[in-house]
Amino acid sequence: MSSSPEDEGSYTLIAEDLDMPDATVAASPDAGFARADLTTFCRLDELGLEVTGQRLELDCAVLACRILEPDKWCRRCGCEGTVRDTVIRRLAHEPLGWRPAMLAVTIRRYRCTGCSHVWRQDTSLAAEPRAKLSRRGLRWALEGIVCQHLTVARVAEGLGVAWNTANDAVLAEGKRVLINGEHRFDGVTAIGVDDRAPERSYLSRSERM
Protein backbone atom coordinates (compact mmCIF):
# COMPACT_ATOMS: atom_id res chain seq x y z
CA MET A 1 0.00 0.00 0.00
CA SER A 2 1.45 3.39 -1.02
CA SER A 3 0.40 6.94 -0.19
CA SER A 4 -0.86 9.37 -2.80
CA PRO A 5 1.57 11.87 -4.42
CA GLU A 6 -0.19 14.72 -2.61
CA ASP A 7 1.06 13.45 0.77
CA GLU A 8 4.19 14.98 2.24
CA GLY A 9 5.99 11.67 1.94
CA SER A 10 5.51 8.31 0.34
CA TYR A 11 5.93 4.91 1.83
CA THR A 12 5.14 1.32 1.06
CA LEU A 13 3.92 -1.21 3.60
CA ILE A 14 5.35 -4.65 3.06
CA ALA A 15 3.72 -7.58 4.81
CA GLU A 16 7.06 -8.99 5.95
CA ASP A 17 7.90 -5.73 7.71
CA LEU A 18 4.78 -5.76 9.87
CA ASP A 19 6.15 -7.58 12.89
CA MET A 20 2.77 -8.01 14.58
CA PRO A 21 1.86 -11.54 15.68
CA ASP A 22 -1.51 -13.03 14.88
CA ALA A 23 -3.52 -12.90 18.12
CA THR A 24 -5.22 -16.23 17.42
CA VAL A 25 -1.85 -17.90 16.93
CA ALA A 26 -0.15 -16.22 19.90
CA ALA A 27 -2.89 -17.37 22.28
CA SER A 28 -3.06 -20.93 21.02
CA PRO A 29 -2.03 -23.86 23.26
CA ASP A 30 0.91 -24.50 20.94
CA ALA A 31 2.33 -21.10 21.93
CA GLY A 32 2.50 -22.07 25.61
CA PHE A 33 -0.72 -20.42 26.77
CA ALA A 34 -3.34 -22.20 28.84
CA ARG A 35 -7.00 -21.42 29.31
CA ALA A 36 -7.60 -18.42 31.57
CA ASP A 37 -8.12 -19.78 35.08
CA LEU A 38 -8.58 -17.53 38.12
CA THR A 39 -7.84 -20.41 40.49
CA THR A 40 -4.41 -20.97 38.96
CA PHE A 41 -3.72 -17.23 38.55
CA CYS A 42 -4.28 -16.65 42.28
CA ARG A 43 -2.32 -19.84 43.10
CA LEU A 44 -5.26 -21.28 45.00
CA ASP A 45 -4.77 -24.72 43.51
CA GLU A 46 -1.70 -24.95 45.77
CA LEU A 47 -4.05 -24.51 48.74
CA GLY A 48 -6.56 -27.13 47.66
CA LEU A 49 -9.16 -24.50 46.74
CA GLU A 50 -11.15 -23.60 43.66
CA VAL A 51 -12.65 -20.20 42.86
CA THR A 52 -16.42 -20.29 42.38
CA GLY A 53 -17.14 -16.54 42.26
CA GLN A 54 -15.70 -13.06 42.63
CA ARG A 55 -16.82 -9.69 43.94
CA LEU A 56 -14.93 -6.40 43.72
CA GLU A 57 -15.47 -4.13 46.71
CA LEU A 58 -14.07 -0.67 47.34
CA ASP A 59 -11.29 -1.87 49.60
CA CYS A 60 -10.66 -5.45 48.46
CA ALA A 61 -11.40 -8.25 46.02
CA VAL A 62 -13.41 -11.13 47.48
CA LEU A 63 -13.01 -14.58 45.97
CA ALA A 64 -15.59 -17.22 46.82
CA CYS A 65 -13.90 -20.62 47.07
CA ARG A 66 -14.72 -24.23 47.74
CA ILE A 67 -12.50 -27.03 49.05
CA LEU A 68 -11.62 -29.60 46.41
CA GLU A 69 -11.33 -32.64 48.72
CA PRO A 70 -14.74 -33.82 50.03
CA ASP A 71 -13.46 -35.18 53.39
CA LYS A 72 -16.71 -37.08 54.02
CA TRP A 73 -15.40 -40.06 56.01
CA CYS A 74 -15.74 -40.03 59.79
CA ARG A 75 -12.48 -39.65 61.68
CA ARG A 76 -13.79 -41.71 64.61
CA CYS A 77 -15.51 -44.79 63.19
CA GLY A 78 -14.75 -44.50 59.46
CA CYS A 79 -18.37 -44.41 58.31
CA GLU A 80 -19.52 -42.08 55.57
CA GLY A 81 -20.94 -38.75 56.63
CA THR A 82 -23.74 -36.67 55.19
CA VAL A 83 -23.59 -32.92 54.65
CA ARG A 84 -25.18 -31.13 57.59
CA ASP A 85 -24.62 -27.50 56.64
CA THR A 86 -21.88 -25.10 55.54
CA VAL A 87 -19.90 -22.30 57.16
CA ILE A 88 -17.77 -19.52 55.66
CA ARG A 89 -14.16 -19.00 56.67
CA ARG A 90 -12.50 -15.75 55.61
CA LEU A 91 -8.78 -15.67 54.91
CA ALA A 92 -6.59 -12.77 53.82
CA HIS A 93 -4.71 -13.82 50.68
CA GLU A 94 -1.71 -12.37 48.86
CA PRO A 95 -2.84 -9.10 47.25
CA LEU A 96 -3.63 -8.72 43.56
CA GLY A 97 -1.59 -5.68 42.66
CA TRP A 98 -2.48 -2.92 45.15
CA ARG A 99 -5.86 -4.43 46.00
CA PRO A 100 -6.11 -6.74 49.04
CA ALA A 101 -7.65 -10.14 48.32
CA MET A 102 -10.00 -11.92 50.71
CA LEU A 103 -10.96 -15.59 50.38
CA ALA A 104 -14.48 -16.58 51.41
CA VAL A 105 -14.08 -20.35 51.74
CA THR A 106 -17.24 -22.44 51.96
CA ILE A 107 -16.61 -25.32 54.37
CA ARG A 108 -18.96 -28.28 54.60
CA ARG A 109 -19.90 -29.75 57.95
CA TYR A 110 -20.62 -33.47 57.98
CA ARG A 111 -22.53 -35.72 60.38
CA CYS A 112 -21.50 -39.35 60.62
CA THR A 113 -24.26 -41.84 59.77
CA GLY A 114 -22.78 -44.31 62.25
CA CYS A 115 -21.75 -42.46 65.42
CA SER A 116 -23.31 -39.00 64.77
CA HIS A 117 -19.93 -37.32 65.07
CA VAL A 118 -19.81 -33.87 63.43
CA TRP A 119 -16.73 -32.44 61.70
CA ARG A 120 -15.67 -29.85 59.16
CA GLN A 121 -13.76 -30.23 55.95
CA ASP A 122 -10.01 -30.14 56.42
CA THR A 123 -8.58 -26.71 55.56
CA SER A 124 -5.01 -27.33 56.76
CA LEU A 125 -3.69 -27.08 53.20
CA ALA A 126 -5.10 -23.56 52.88
CA ALA A 127 -4.24 -22.13 56.31
CA GLU A 128 -3.20 -22.94 59.85
CA PRO A 129 -5.99 -23.67 62.35
CA ARG A 130 -7.69 -20.44 63.51
CA ALA A 131 -5.37 -18.40 61.27
CA LYS A 132 -6.64 -15.29 59.50
CA LEU A 133 -4.12 -15.47 56.64
CA SER A 134 -3.91 -18.07 53.92
CA ARG A 135 -0.59 -19.84 53.52
CA ARG A 136 0.12 -17.85 50.36
CA GLY A 137 -0.78 -14.61 52.14
CA LEU A 138 1.50 -15.53 55.02
CA ARG A 139 4.34 -16.32 52.64
CA TRP A 140 3.82 -13.00 50.84
CA ALA A 141 3.97 -11.13 54.15
CA LEU A 142 7.15 -12.86 55.31
CA GLU A 143 8.93 -12.33 51.98
CA GLY A 144 7.83 -8.70 51.94
CA ILE A 145 9.42 -8.00 55.31
CA VAL A 146 12.56 -10.12 54.95
CA CYS A 147 13.36 -9.67 51.23
CA GLN A 148 11.68 -6.39 50.25
CA HIS A 149 12.18 -4.65 53.63
CA LEU A 150 8.54 -3.64 53.90
CA THR A 151 7.19 -2.44 57.23
CA VAL A 152 4.58 -4.40 59.13
CA ALA A 153 2.18 -1.51 58.53
CA ARG A 154 2.66 -1.79 54.76
CA VAL A 155 2.20 -5.56 54.86
CA ALA A 156 -0.96 -5.20 56.93
CA GLU A 157 -2.29 -2.65 54.45
CA GLY A 158 -1.54 -4.93 51.52
CA LEU A 159 -3.34 -7.83 53.16
CA GLY A 160 -6.23 -5.75 54.43
CA VAL A 161 -5.80 -6.86 58.05
CA ALA A 162 -4.99 -5.19 61.36
CA TRP A 163 -1.38 -4.44 62.31
CA ASN A 164 -1.44 -6.92 65.20
CA THR A 165 -2.82 -9.66 62.95
CA ALA A 166 -0.01 -9.23 60.42
CA ASN A 167 2.68 -8.85 63.07
CA ASP A 168 1.69 -11.94 65.07
CA ALA A 169 1.40 -14.07 61.93
CA VAL A 170 4.78 -12.98 60.52
CA LEU A 171 6.57 -13.51 63.84
CA ALA A 172 5.18 -17.02 64.18
CA GLU A 173 5.97 -17.95 60.57
CA GLY A 174 9.43 -16.38 60.75
CA LYS A 175 10.22 -18.39 63.86
CA ARG A 176 9.02 -21.59 62.22
CA VAL A 177 10.81 -21.09 58.90
CA LEU A 178 13.89 -19.02 59.75
CA ILE A 179 14.73 -19.93 63.36
CA ASN A 180 13.39 -23.43 63.96
CA GLY A 181 14.23 -24.67 60.46
CA GLU A 182 16.69 -27.55 60.79
CA HIS A 183 18.34 -26.76 57.45
CA ARG A 184 18.78 -23.01 58.01
CA PHE A 185 22.57 -23.33 58.24
CA ASP A 186 22.99 -25.58 55.21
CA GLY A 187 25.91 -24.35 53.12
CA VAL A 188 27.27 -22.05 55.88
CA THR A 189 31.02 -22.53 56.40
CA ALA A 190 31.75 -19.84 58.99
CA ILE A 191 29.88 -17.54 61.36
CA GLY A 192 31.46 -14.24 62.38
CA VAL A 193 30.67 -11.82 65.20
CA ASP A 194 31.21 -8.09 64.82
CA ASP A 195 32.58 -7.15 68.25
CA ARG A 196 32.79 -3.47 67.26
CA ALA A 197 29.05 -3.16 66.68
CA PRO A 198 28.19 -2.12 70.27
CA GLU A 199 30.96 0.50 70.17
CA ARG A 200 29.73 1.98 66.89
CA SER A 201 26.20 2.02 68.21
CA TYR A 202 27.33 3.92 71.31
CA LEU A 203 29.29 6.44 69.25
CA SER A 204 26.32 6.96 66.96
CA ARG A 205 24.06 7.74 69.91
CA SER A 206 26.66 10.08 71.35
CA GLU A 207 26.88 12.04 68.12
CA ARG A 208 23.11 12.50 68.05
CA MET A 209 23.22 13.82 71.61
SVG drawing of the C-alpha trace seen along z (x, -y; Angstrom):
<svg xmlns="http://www.w3.org/2000/svg" viewBox="-28 -17 63 64">
<polyline fill="none" stroke="black" stroke-width="0.4" points="0.0,0.0 1.4,-3.4 0.4,-6.9 -0.9,-9.4 1.6,-11.9 -0.2,-14.7 1.1,-13.4 4.2,-15.0 6.0,-11.7 5.5,-8.3 5.9,-4.9 5.1,-1.3 3.9,1.2 5.4,4.7 3.7,7.6 7.1,9.0 7.9,5.7 4.8,5.8 6.2,7.6 2.8,8.0 1.9,11.5 -1.5,13.0 -3.5,12.9 -5.2,16.2 -1.9,17.9 -0.2,16.2 -2.9,17.4 -3.1,20.9 -2.0,23.9 0.9,24.5 2.3,21.1 2.5,22.1 -0.7,20.4 -3.3,22.2 -7.0,21.4 -7.6,18.4 -8.1,19.8 -8.6,17.5 -7.8,20.4 -4.4,21.0 -3.7,17.2 -4.3,16.7 -2.3,19.8 -5.3,21.3 -4.8,24.7 -1.7,25.0 -4.1,24.5 -6.6,27.1 -9.2,24.5 -11.2,23.6 -12.6,20.2 -16.4,20.3 -17.1,16.5 -15.7,13.1 -16.8,9.7 -14.9,6.4 -15.5,4.1 -14.1,0.7 -11.3,1.9 -10.7,5.5 -11.4,8.2 -13.4,11.1 -13.0,14.6 -15.6,17.2 -13.9,20.6 -14.7,24.2 -12.5,27.0 -11.6,29.6 -11.3,32.6 -14.7,33.8 -13.5,35.2 -16.7,37.1 -15.4,40.1 -15.7,40.0 -12.5,39.6 -13.8,41.7 -15.5,44.8 -14.7,44.5 -18.4,44.4 -19.5,42.1 -20.9,38.7 -23.7,36.7 -23.6,32.9 -25.2,31.1 -24.6,27.5 -21.9,25.1 -19.9,22.3 -17.8,19.5 -14.2,19.0 -12.5,15.7 -8.8,15.7 -6.6,12.8 -4.7,13.8 -1.7,12.4 -2.8,9.1 -3.6,8.7 -1.6,5.7 -2.5,2.9 -5.9,4.4 -6.1,6.7 -7.7,10.1 -10.0,11.9 -11.0,15.6 -14.5,16.6 -14.1,20.3 -17.2,22.4 -16.6,25.3 -19.0,28.3 -19.9,29.8 -20.6,33.5 -22.5,35.7 -21.5,39.4 -24.3,41.8 -22.8,44.3 -21.7,42.5 -23.3,39.0 -19.9,37.3 -19.8,33.9 -16.7,32.4 -15.7,29.9 -13.8,30.2 -10.0,30.1 -8.6,26.7 -5.0,27.3 -3.7,27.1 -5.1,23.6 -4.2,22.1 -3.2,22.9 -6.0,23.7 -7.7,20.4 -5.4,18.4 -6.6,15.3 -4.1,15.5 -3.9,18.1 -0.6,19.8 0.1,17.8 -0.8,14.6 1.5,15.5 4.3,16.3 3.8,13.0 4.0,11.1 7.2,12.9 8.9,12.3 7.8,8.7 9.4,8.0 12.6,10.1 13.4,9.7 11.7,6.4 12.2,4.6 8.5,3.6 7.2,2.4 4.6,4.4 2.2,1.5 2.7,1.8 2.2,5.6 -1.0,5.2 -2.3,2.6 -1.5,4.9 -3.3,7.8 -6.2,5.7 -5.8,6.9 -5.0,5.2 -1.4,4.4 -1.4,6.9 -2.8,9.7 0.0,9.2 2.7,8.8 1.7,11.9 1.4,14.1 4.8,13.0 6.6,13.5 5.2,17.0 6.0,17.9 9.4,16.4 10.2,18.4 9.0,21.6 10.8,21.1 13.9,19.0 14.7,19.9 13.4,23.4 14.2,24.7 16.7,27.6 18.3,26.8 18.8,23.0 22.6,23.3 23.0,25.6 25.9,24.3 27.3,22.1 31.0,22.5 31.8,19.8 29.9,17.5 31.5,14.2 30.7,11.8 31.2,8.1 32.6,7.2 32.8,3.5 29.0,3.2 28.2,2.1 31.0,-0.5 29.7,-2.0 26.2,-2.0 27.3,-3.9 29.3,-6.4 26.3,-7.0 24.1,-7.7 26.7,-10.1 26.9,-12.0 23.1,-12.5 23.2,-13.8"/>
</svg>
